[in-house]
Amino acid sequence: MSTVITGAQEREEFRNRVILAIKVMGIETKPCSRCDEPLIFMKTHTGKWQPVDMYLESHLANCPGAGSFRRG
């Protein structure tokens, strides 16, 4: 009997592996102040720091509390 893995399960497994790899490499993560998702900060081409999630996507686009972050 084989186990069926859904897309959501694969995404969660990938996320957990990325978090582990980031910790092993010594990269510091910080939790989002709104949703507690672990974040890494990457420097943009303009020199500003942008929070990204474990899929290296902009966290501001995916966070449920993004509307309450200060712009500027």
Sequence and secondary structure as in RCSB ss.txt:
>XXXX:A:sequence
MSTVITGAQEREEFRNRVILAIKVMGIETKPCSRCDEPLIFMKTHTGKWQPVDMYLESHLANCPGAGSFRRG
>XXXX:A:secstr
      HHHHHHHHHHHHHHHHHHTT   EE TTT  EEEEEE TTS EEEE TTSSBHHHH TTGGGS   
